């Protein structure tokens, strides 16, 4: 993660050096699975801080907000690719749409400059060729960020699927007390990789996760059924009822019978 962060910062800084312009990236919406690489963008890239912008905002901030939050996002959703936009104050800038799965996640602004003598004189004058070169830099930024966003979303989507797959397997096979090798066979992975995957997607080891699910199921059956404790122990993969008692007391501070009685008392008093 640290190397990826440095790669991102280096790219953004190099774009500014090569273009001679300031790059700003404004977030709008996080993708459903998170903000990905945009969360690593340094704070200094969040705001328009050029002298031109600061001067305009001090006098026409409402118009700046309407432009940045209204007109420009609408154009971005229509164009998809980086394009030249002229703001309400007459400055030109490269707009870099970051659209992930039909949602505008963020906008990049690379500016400001002028393309003609009719624009603000304090801005650098860009030739048509230089504007094309700067647009190419905008495409580079867009492709890098979109690739990283899609990659992150894909990984998180895969992890979400794997997480559900692991839980389904353990709940379905709970009575059999499956081992890591059996889960690995279900996932079509080596036992070593399956163990790492469980830790990666759940934050727990295989043993910890399996015990948590067994205890959750046991508590549910103790309070929601009239099954004997022996039957509940067997249903949750404990072949030895005495071992079930010891584990349950260790994790809850109560025996299964005490847990059931206390929960019943709470239920009746409610």
Buried (B, 14 or more C-beta within 10 A) or exposed (E): EEEEBEBBBEBBEEBBEEBEBBBBBBBBEBBEBEBBBBEBBEEEBEBBEBEBBEEBBEEBEEBBEEBBEEEBBEBBEEEEEBBBBBBEBBBBBBBBBBBBEEEBBBBBBBBBBBBEEEBBEEBEEBEEEBBEBBBEBBEBBBEBBBEBBBEBBEEBEEBEEBBEBBBEBBEEBBEEBBBBEBBBBBBEBEBEEBBEBBBEBBEEEBEEBBBBBBBEBBBEBBBEEEEEBEEBBBBBBBEEBEEBBEBBBEBBEBBBEEBBEEBEEEEEEE
